[in-house]
Amino acid sequence: MLMNPIKITIEATIKASIEKVWKTWTSPEHIINWNAASDDWHTTKAENDLRVGGKFTSRMEAKDGSVGFDFWGIYDTVETNKQITYTMGDGRAVDVQFTSIGDTTKVVEIFQAETENSVELQRDGWQAILNNFKKYVEGFGRLEKLHFEIFIDATPEKVYSTMLDKNGYTKWTS
């Protein structure tokens, strides 16, 4: 474990249930949508084995492809809707606490600082990611996804040609 006594605390209060916050924090299909400190970065891949001893990893890259890195750790504590602690790949410890406050959820992250960058830069970067998480959670679900399905008694070729033929397309989209 890294021997750096400096701990940094960041926090956000999110207008969402603790269940929604937890799911969005821990599900790879959501992580790839919020895990970036700025608009010119993104997470291209995320995996999460959410259990004590389980590993998580996310690939963070500049959108222009100039640089990227893998962020990973091993879980030390997993208490659903309450707390996650983990040790990052470089040995630093992180504690994430989730607290339900009425219709909101408070997320507090406490992490050990690394020694290459200033405390301010680290705090600002991690806070930017947490702010992006808040923005994503609060916006997620507002636009409801609709899924329609229909069985068509025809071959795929017939359906395809009917859908893309100019006259057929005009007819079925009206």
C-alpha positions in Angstrom: 0.0 0.0 0.0 1.2 3.5 -0.8 2.4 5.4 2.2 1.0 8.8 1.4 -0.9 10.3 4.3 -2.6 13.0 2.2 -6.3 12.1 1.7 -8.6 14.1 -0.6 -12.3 14.2 -0.1 -14.9 15.1 -2.8 -18.6 14.9 -2.7 -21.9 15.5 -4.6 -25.6 15.3 -3.7 -27.5 13.7 -6.5 -31.3 14.1 -7.1 -31.9 10.3 -7.4 -32.7 7.3 -5.3 -29.8 5.5 -3.7 -30.7 2.4 -5.8 -30.4 4.4 -9.0 -27.2 6.0 -7.9 -25.7 2.6 -6.9 -26.7 0.9 -10.1 -25.3 3.7 -12.3 -22.1 3.8 -10.3 -21.4 0.1 -10.6 -22.8 -1.0 -14.0 -20.3 -1.0 -16.9 -23.0 0.0 -19.4 -23.4 3.2 -17.4 -19.8 3.8 -16.3 -18.8 4.3 -20.0 -21.2 7.2 -20.2 -20.1 9.2 -17.2 -16.5 8.3 -16.4 -14.6 11.3 -17.8 -13.3 14.5 -16.3 -13.8 16.6 -19.4 -15.6 16.4 -22.8 -12.4 15.6 -24.7 -12.0 12.3 -22.7 -14.2 9.2 -22.6 -14.2 5.7 -21.2 -14.1 3.2 -24.0 -14.5 0.0 -22.0 -15.5 -0.9 -18.4 -15.7 -4.2 -16.5 -16.8 -4.7 -13.0 -16.7 -7.8 -10.7 -18.5 -6.2 -7.8 -17.5 -8.3 -4.8 -14.8 -8.3 -2.2 -11.7 -9.4 -4.0 -13.3 -8.6 -7.4 -11.5 -6.4 -9.9 -12.8 -3.4 -11.8 -11.2 -1.8 -14.8 -12.0 1.0 -17.2 -10.1 2.3 -20.2 -10.0 6.1 -20.3 -8.8 7.8 -23.5 -8.6 11.2 -25.0 -11.2 11.3 -27.8 -8.5 12.3 -30.3 -6.7 9.0 -29.6 -3.5 10.8 -28.4 -3.3 9.2 -25.0 -5.1 6.7 -22.7 -4.7 4.6 -19.7 -6.3 1.7 -17.7 -7.8 2.6 -14.3 -8.3 -0.4 -12.1 -8.5 -1.7 -8.6 -9.5 -4.5 -6.3 -12.5 -4.3 -4.0 -11.9 -4.5 -0.3 -15.5 -3.7 0.9 -18.8 -3.9 -1.0 -21.9 -3.0 1.0 -24.8 -2.6 -1.5 -26.2 1.0 -1.5 -23.8 2.0 1.3 -20.1 1.7 0.8 -17.3 0.6 -1.6 -13.7 0.6 -0.7 -11.0 -0.5 -3.0 -7.2 -0.5 -3.6 -6.1 1.0 -6.9 -3.5 -0.6 -9.1 -0.9 1.7 -7.7 -1.7 0.8 -4.1 -3.7 3.9 -3.1 -6.9 3.4 -1.1 -10.3 4.8 -2.0 -13.5 4.9 0.1 -16.8 5.7 -1.5 -19.8 6.3 0.7 -23.5 6.5 -0.4 -26.0 8.1 1.9 -29.8 8.4 1.2 -31.1 11.8 2.2 -34.8 11.9 1.3 -35.1 12.0 -2.5 -31.4 12.5 -2.9 -28.2 10.6 -2.5 -25.0 11.9 -1.1 -21.8 10.4 -2.6 -18.5 11.0 -0.7 -15.2 9.8 -2.1 -12.0 9.8 0.0 -8.8 8.8 -1.8 -5.1 8.9 -1.1 -3.3 11.5 -3.2 -0.5 10.4 -5.6 2.8 12.2 -5.6 3.2 13.2 -9.2 0.4 15.8 -9.4 -0.7 18.6 -7.1 -3.5 17.9 -4.6 -5.6 20.6 -6.2 -5.2 19.0 -9.7 -6.2 15.6 -8.3 -9.2 17.0 -6.4 -10.4 19.0 -9.4 -10.0 16.0 -11.7 -11.9 13.5 -9.4 -14.5 16.1 -8.6 -15.0 16.7 -12.4 -15.7 13.0 -12.9 -18.1 13.0 -9.9 -19.9 16.1 -11.3 -20.2 14.3 -14.6 -21.6 11.3 -12.8 -24.2 13.6 -11.1 -25.1 15.1 -14.4 -25.5 11.7 -16.0 -27.6 10.2 -13.2 -29.9 13.2 -13.0 -30.4 13.2 -16.7 -30.6 9.5 -17.1 -34.2 8.2 -17.4 -35.7 11.6 -18.3 -35.8 10.6 -21.9 -37.5 7.2 -21.7 -36.3 4.7 -24.2 -39.1 3.0 -26.1 -38.8 -0.4 -27.6 -41.3 -1.7 -30.1 -41.4 -5.2 -31.5 -43.6 -6.9 -34.1 -43.6 -10.3 -35.7 -43.8 -10.2 -39.5 -44.7 -13.4 -41.3 -42.3 -12.9 -44.2 -38.7 -13.8 -45.1 -36.0 -11.4 -43.9 -35.2 -10.6 -47.6 -38.9 -9.6 -48.2 -39.0 -7.4 -45.1 -35.6 -5.8 -46.0 -36.6 -5.0 -49.6 -40.0 -3.7 -48.6 -38.5 -1.5 -45.9 -35.8 0.0 -48.2 -37.7 0.1 -51.6 -38.6 3.7 -52.2 -42.4 3.1 -52.6 -42.5 0.6 -49.7 -40.5 2.9 -47.4 -42.8 5.9 -48.1 -45.8 3.7 -47.4 -44.7 2.1 -44.2 -43.3 5.3 -42.7 -46.4 7.3 -43.3 
